C-alpha cells in the first residue's frame, strides 16, 4: 500500500463520517485537478490513481444524493 492509498482511505473515512455529498464532489474534483499536472509530467501511476479516487468520490456522492432524495 502506497502513501496515496492510505491518504485516500483516511479522507474517505472522514467523508463517510460527515455524510455530505457536496464534500465528496469537491474531493473528486480536487483529485481530478491534482492529476492534470501529473499527467503532463508523465507521472502516470499516481495520476491514474487520482483519477480512480476521483471516480470513487463522485460515485459515492451520487449514492448519497440518491439516499438523501428518498
Steps between C-alpha positions, in 0.01 A plus 500: 500500500638837399469828685231633264289189573523562874412867452203401283370261767534766769319762291232247404445407865468868595254568217295191583480626858376843378256347245489822296473432124638844411825423679534182291454706183765750610741219588444340159557827318813565705638158405434570131660844530810354668535225240528740205857620566607146581381381159686794344824398672441133407453375856237254382472269800406771751288693251308187408438425867370854555254455215381174657460675835306782333266245341449338840425831670257602226330159512457531877354849458242362257410226747457751784296736277270208414465404866421859599239540224286217633 
